[in-house]
Amino acid sequence: MKKLLELITEEFEKAFEKNEYDKKLGKVVVSNRPDLCQYQCNGAMAGAKLYHKAPIMIANQVVESLQDNEMFESVEAVMPGFINIKLNSEFVAKYLNDMKEADKYGCENKAPETIVIDYGGANAAKPLHVGHLRSAVIGESVKRIQKYAGNNVIGDVHLGDWGLQMGLIIVELKERKPDLVYYDESYTGEYPKEAPFTISELEDIYPTASKKSKEDEAFREAAMEATSQLQAGRRGYRALLAHILDVSVTDLKKNYDNLNVSFELWKGESDAQPYIPDMVQMMKDKGFAYMSEGALVVDVKEDTDTKEIPPCIILKSDGASLYSTTDLATIVMRMQDYNPDAIIYLTDQRQSMHFVQVFRCARKTGLVGPDVELTHIGFGTMNGKDGKPFKTRDGGVMRLEYLLDEINEEMLKKITENQKEKENLDISEEEAKQTAKTVALAAVKYGDLSNQASKDYCFDIERFTSFEGNTGPYILYTIVRIKSILKKYTAKNSLPDAPILGAHSASEKNLMLVLSRFNAMMENAYEEKAPHKICAYIYELANAFNGFYHETKILSEEDFKVQASYIGLLVLTKNILETCIDVLGFSAPDRM
Ligand code: ARG
């Protein structure tokens, strides 16, 4: 379905052409003075230079040609040569009726591409902390935006399971249970199926070990040695790694479930290791990799660089691989397994240099062809109210679980208060709890996603959980309000199949105009991989709806056709809001 803006632009292009001007001048944009008009065309301004005429003369001619056009309520030339456009409300109504019928409310279905999205960033054996929140929340939404556009998407958690933390756990466990068969190098039999620890033990083992390694040099060295033996393939250690993964993946899945985040793939850094030797050999053979200060490196600087981009280190002087080696080998693996058209990574933006190096190295050495798009979406820091990175009250790293618990509680309080006010006392405690969870998740996700990803933002529970203002709960409240009107309506009538009519008031027209921009907005959010654009849109839509709601008697409207049109508008508003929040990764309760 064509975008509304395209349809308007076509009419303007024709009008420019008719007056023997270049049709390119007919480009129409959303008005930057919504108080004066809804759309505008600035083509006469550019035309003035081209045709050596006063802009207002050109504007007047174009306006003259559009006078009888049914698409417009008014088209006006104003000094010095802008054209202000107001749409005919019948035309907007027809557009909405077409949207109702169209697949995905008029969003284009493009040729599907295969996209791998690397997000979440969890590390095995370490609990999720708030730093992982943004990657999960933004990544899930970017993935759903891709899916909505029709792409085949594969979300991969890319577990951190290959670093020093594994050696630390192995050594600490050995101190606690030295007799485990995994430490006996002469053992050749099968290892037990059951893990020698529970998740709560594991969660104690890692932090203890991490602390020890900072204070105890010998312990640290032992952990490094265990890490390199694990990486070299020592059997017992590999078996322990498998147990660590099993136990922590089960736990991580539970945590991601609570965030309504799920991955198609649970691969980890360890899965990429087998691809390293051949990859390194190829880089050497083709002359890309060379020795520099003992390390094997590939140059990735380019002539147009304005800042220094250091070489990508492939192997350290002791032959060990690095974070970048693993990421390069993961690209090899992903190309083999899925041959994707694009790979998108979500991490803290402090990793952006790493990705510049990895992407350039992958292209230069031919791991990916020129058509494969590699994108890093780097996000800013989540700060506390003090403007510093979010911490627990005693200054430690806050576990994600605890943070979510805190918000659930806050939300339950608000919802219970709200019910008392509205005397909605028939809601059971169980339903209230479930609703609180749903709304709390919306609060957290919307609080994050409504900011441009690259910006830092302040995590403010008080503000995020408010039912008013630019918040998740406000959006949900609007949806619940519509659901409740529709419920009252359908108690007596069946949903009408009648068309939406031209607007009866300014607030209704405003709502209709915002609805008509849905497909353009969604496609733009897709192009720019920008969930915050969807948030900005649903906030505008919720405001437009509430403006209409406060001024309009819907259920007591006596004109049957007008009422049916209102109901049609409500259904469309609800469907579009629900589509948007689904793409953002949260949902609305039936009442709250
Ligand atoms: N595990 C890493 C971390 O906690 C993030 C991994 C991001 N993905 C990647 N392919 N490098 O920082």
Boltz pocket constraint, residues with backbone or C-beta under 6 A from the ligand:
constraints:
  - pocket:
      binder: B
      contacts: [[A, 118], [A, 121], [A, 122], [A, 123], [A, 157], [A, 158], [A, 159], [A, 160], [A, 327], [A, 345], [A, 346], [A, 347]]
      max_distance: 6.0
